[in-house]
């Protein structure tokens, strides 16, 4: 029973896969150059980089005039509910990179989340004598997440209460 079925399937496959076009229309279609087919180019955008127009419209309070080398940027969280901004790593390699990191973190955080993070940054800057130079502070926070900065802030507070 299996042998006749296999033979029928093989025959159907051989007939269906013939390489000769059956009609003149198929022959003409096969002879046409493929350049007439529309080509679509794919534009790739990084997920973390919204379009410039959307960025300006979404964040009119952004601190474009702040020099991050001399003062901490003041931003606000942009989400209405908690986001994943506090899990993003901070880039403290330069003041400009630090500012860009804070902007990305603010864009992916709620106002409450970002306010806790900003409170931790301000406290750590004022409590650490070495942080009078912001570049030292930025480099010490490089690679940490805002959650880790908040934990460091809370640890400082607990130690201060113990004294």
Protein Blocks (a to p, Z undefined) as FASTA:
>chain_A
ZZmmmmmmmmmmmmmmpcbdfbfklmmmmmpcfklpccdddddddfklccfklmmmmmmm
bcfkbcfkloccddddfbfbdcfklmpccdfkbmklmmmmmmmmmmmccfklmmmmmmmm
mmmmmmpmklmpmklmmmmmgoiafklmmmmmmmmmmmmmmZZ
